[in-house]
Amino acid sequence: MDVSKLMFREGLMAGERILVTGGGTGLGREMAEAFLKLGATVYICGRRQGKLDETAEELTKLHGGKIVGHACDIRDPDAIHAMVDSIWADGGALTGVVNNAAGNFISRTEDLSVNGFNAIADIVMRGTFYVTLDIGKRLIAEKKRASFLSILTTWVWSGSAFVVPSAMSKTAINAMTQSLAAEWGRYGLRFNAIAPGLFPTKGMSARLNPAGSGGNSNNAMNPLGRAGEMHELANLAVFLMGPGAEYVNGQTIAIDGAGYQATGGTFYPMLHSLGDAEWEQMRSLIKSTNAKDKAERTVG
């Protein structure tokens, strides 16, 4: 990310303590970098300690400050509890949480297994709720204020063919955002969400556009004729998490160049006409990516 394009003054987030789930790579890393650059203490978690350590080292060299990686599988409530214990012991309560960890892959729904569905739902829906509940209960007990931000998609308003587990799970988190904004606002806890359009990352491309033909990869379909740039997402995340936006609560904000308004922002236009052979090719490529990631978690 080009941090020179961050809109905010140096030191804006000094004193903030923010956890970014899935913060070692992709969009999570970009947001973590912005928070760190602006003075926050940042914690990142994911399933690969080696990748988290690498990210923390790289970002510290660039910006100084403090960023700490915690290996944690957010599908496991006990693992979350232990991680949050460690964070609290390292300086006290968090002031912000970014629920960014996710999983997704394209598939015809008739080809899905129960395990395939749960692979997404356990991370996106259940994992996000587990993190929010564990941290929220602590903050309420300690009478601390904080901001929660979840990274969703525009599918929460429309659904999307070929990514049904993700569309269902992220819609559930959109409902959680609105529900807890109302229920827990009295405790000084705010809940908002961002629905990004296409912000290309390596992980996204490997599972949502494995053969180079799927997803929303055609920039010509977007009214602005391009994908999003990382600093644009980071600026919105900082606005929602930093000081000065305390009255913004219960909102899901799209950042997609009006792609949702123009095309629905779904996978249907690009994938509905594919045949069995093309789907089999993409399944094979996705399985290869998953196997590589699993091997890295084993050694990391």
N, C-alpha and C positions, 0 to 999 in steps of 0.2 A: 504494500500500500504506500502511496505517496503521502506521507504524513504532513508535508507542507500544505496539503489541501484540507487539513482539518480546520474547521471554522472557528475553533474556540481558543481562548487565551491559555497560555502556559499556566499550569498549576490549578486549573479550574477544578480538578477532581482530587486535589490534595486532601488527605484525611479519609477518603472513601476506601472501602474494603469490598471488593467485588469478586464473586465467583462466576466464572464462565464455564459451563459444562460443554464438553466437546471443544475445549479451547486450544488444543494443540495443533489443529489444522483448520483449513477452510475459513468459513465466515467467523467461527469462534476465535481463531487466531487473530483475524483482522480487528475485531472488536476489542479483544484483550490488548492488542498493541496500542489502540487509540486510548484506552483507559490508562494504561501504563504511561504513555507519552504525556498525558495530561495530569499525572501526579498520583493516581490511585495505586494502592497496593492490590495486586491482582492474583487470584488463585485460579488455576485452570485444572480441569480434570478430564480424564478419558481412560481408555483401557490399555494404552501403551505408555508405560512410564518412560521408556527411552525417547519416544517422540515428544512427550511433555518436557522432559529435561532439555532436549535439543531446542525446543521452542523457547523455553525460559532463558536458556543461555544466549540464544541469538537476540532476543528482544532486550535483555538486560545490557548486552554489549552496545546495542543501538541507542538505548534511551536511559540507561541507569534504572534506578528505582528497584522495586521488589516484585518479583513474580515467582510463584511457587506452583509446581505441578504435583498433583495427587492422582495416582492410579486408582480408578474407582469405576466399577461397573454399576451404573445407576439403575439397572434392573434389580439390584440387591439392596433392600432397605437397610440391612445391617451394615453393608459396606458404606452406604451413604452416611449413616449415623457415625461411624468411626471416622470418616473423612471430616465431617463437620465438627466433631469433637477436636480433631487436630487443628482445624482452622481457628476455632474459638480459643484454643490454648495458645495460639500464635498471635495474639493481639486483641482478642475479643470478638464481639459480634460483627457480622457482615452488615454492610449498609446497602448492598445490592446483589442481586442474583440474575444472571442471564441464562435462561433455559434454552440452550442452543443445541445440545446433543440430539442427534437424530439418526435415523436409518431410512433408506428407501431404495427401491429398485422398480423398474418397469416390468409389468407382467400382465398378460391377459388374466382376468380374475378367475376364469375357469381352469387355469393352470396352477393356481395357488394351492398350497397345502396349509393345514392348520399351523404347522410350524413356521411356514413362511409368513403367514399373517402375524403370528405372535412375535416373530423376530422384529417386526416394525412396531407393533402395538406395545410391546414390553419396554422398548426404549422411549418412544415418542410420547405415548400417553401415560403409561404407568410410571416410567422412570421420572418424567417431568413432574408428575404429581408427588412421587415419593420425595424428591428433592425439595419441592415447594412446601410440603407438609412438615418435614423434619425441621427445616430452617424457620418456617413460619411459626411453628409452635414455640421455638426458642425465643424468637423475637417478641412474641406476644407475652411470654412469661417474664421477659426482661424489660418490657415496655420500651422497646427500641423501634425507631422508624426505619423503613427500608423500602427499596423499589425493586420490583420483580419485572423482568422483561422476557417474553417468550418469542422465539423466532418461528413463525408459521409460514403459510403460503396463501395466495389468493384462493386456493381451493377450499378454504374454510367457508367461502360464500357460495361456491358453485359446485363443489365436488370435482373430481377429475377421473375420467376413464384411465385405466391401465396403471393407476397408483392408488387403488382403493384402500389398502391398509393405512397408507400415509394420510390420505384425504380424511378418512374416518378419525384417525388419531389426532391429527392437528385440529380438526373441528372440535374435538373434545377439549383440547387445551384452550381453544378460543372461548369455549363455554366456561372453562375454569377461570380464565382471565376476567371475564365479565362478572362471574359469580363472586369471586373473591374480592374484586374491586369494591363491590357493594358490601360484602359481609365483613371484610377485614379493614376497610378504610378507616373505621373508628379506632383501629389500633395504630394508625399512622403507616399502614402498609399499602403501597400503590401497586397496581397490576396493569401492565400494558403489553402490547405485542406489535411486532413488525411482520408484515407479509411481503417478503422480497419477491421480485420477479427473477429474471435470469442474472445471476452473478456467478460466472463460471468458476468452478473449482475442480481440482483433479478428482476428488471423490465423487462429486456430483456427475461429472462426465462419464466416469467409469460405470456407473449404475443406471443412469437415466438417459445416457446417449452412447451406449457401448459400441454400437456399429456406425456411429457418426450420422445417424439418420433420424433419431427420435427426439422427443422432448421439444422444448421451445428454443431450439438452437438457431432457428432462422431469424436473424436480426431484422430482416426486411419486414417481418410481420409486426414488429413493434413500431408504434407511431414515431418514436424518436430514432428508429433505425439502428439501434445498438443495444448491447447488454449494459447492465449497471456496472459502475466502477466502485471499488471497495471503499474508497474514502466517503462516497455518498451514503453507503449503508452505515459506516462508522459514525459519521456526523449525526445521523438520526438516532443511533443508539446512545451516543453521548448526550444528546438533547433530552432523551427520555430518562436517562439514568442520572444525569448530573443535576446540580442545583439550578433552580430557576423554572422548573417545569412541574412544580409540586401539585398543581391543580389538574394536571392531565392524569386521568385515572379511568380504567375500564375501556381503553381504546385499542383497536387494531388498525395500524396505519400501513397502507400499501406503499411500496416503493418499487415501481415496475414500469415507469415511463408511460402509464396508461395502457399497458398491455392487456390488463384484465378487461378494461372497457372496450378495447378494440377487438380482441380475439377470444376473450374468456380465460386466457392464460392457462389452458389445459393441454393435455397430451393428445386429445382426440384427433385434431386435424392432421397431425404428423404420423399417427400410428394406426388409425382405424383400418387402413387398407393393406397392412402387412399380412403376409401369408405364413403358413406353418414353418417353412424353412427359415424365414427371416427371424421369426420368434425363437426358433431353436438356436440359431447363431447367437442371438443376444443372451439367451439363457446361459450358453456355454461361456461367453465372455464375462458375464456377471459372476458365475461360479468361480472362474479363475481369479477374479479380483478379490472375492471373499476369501478364497483359500490363501492368497498372499497376505491379506490383512490378518487372518488367524495365525499364520506362521509368525508374523511380526509381533503379535501380542504374546505368543508363547516364549519368544526369545527376549522380549522387552520387558 
